[in-house]
Amino acid sequence: MNRLYLDVETESLNWSKDILICLGYALDEGPTKISYLYNKKEIQEVLMNPEYLKIGHNINFDLLFLNHNGFITVGPYFCTKIF
């Protein structure tokens, strides 16, 4: 299975009111990239592809911001947060 490592950068913690600044991501073992909202197309296809495992620290937080900002996400997902 392919892997998408992702992390969102936001103005604060309130997904319903605050702004998504950018999305950092890497595909498989490739270089890290930064996607701003005006470049949404470059990452959208991977976020919708079920052949990519989406991996992130506290990924539920990232998914809330992504979905609220018009991104469509399809699992599977894996969270690296340890409680």
N, C-alpha and C positions, 0 to 999 in steps of 0.2 A: 504494500500500500504506500502511496506517495504521502508526503508530510508537508503541511503548511504550519510553520511556526509564526505566531502573530502576537502583537501587543499594540493596544491603542494608547494614544496620548490625548488627554482631555484637559479641559480647563479646571474641572473639579470632579466630584464623585456623583453628581446628580444627573443620571442619564436622560431624564425627561426634560431637563431645563438647560443643561450645559452643552457646550460645543465640543464636538470631536475635532481635534486639531489635525491628527494624522494617524496613519497606521504603519507600524514597522512590521516587516515580514520577511521570511526566507522560505524558499521552496526546497524541500529535501535538504541537501547539504550545500546549497548555493549561497551566494552572497546576500547579506541583509539589504533590503531595499526600504525606502520610505515612500508611501503613497499618500498624497493629499487628496482632499475631496474632489478636486477638479480632475484628478487622474483615476477616478473610481473604476473605470472600465478595465484597467490593467489587472486588478485583483478580483473583480466581481466574478469572473468565470471560475476561478479556483475556489472561491467561497461557496459557489453553488455545486461544485463537483463532488459527488459522494465518494469518489476514488481517492480523495485527499483527506487524511486525518488532520483535523484542525487542532493544534496544540497551543496552549497558552496558560500563563499563570493567572488563576482566577478568571477562567475563560467566560464564565457567565456574565461578569462585568463587561468584558469586551463585546460579547454578543449583544447585550442590551444596547450599548452605544452604537454598534454597527447597524442593528436592525432599526433603531430609532432614526438613524441618519440615512435610511434608504437602501442599505445593503441587504441582499437576500443571502442567508446562510443555510447550508444543508450539512447535517452531520456526516460522518461521525466526529465527535469532539473528545479531547482529552485535557483535563485540568491538572496542572502541576502543583497546585496549592496544597500544602499539607496543613491540616488543622492542628 
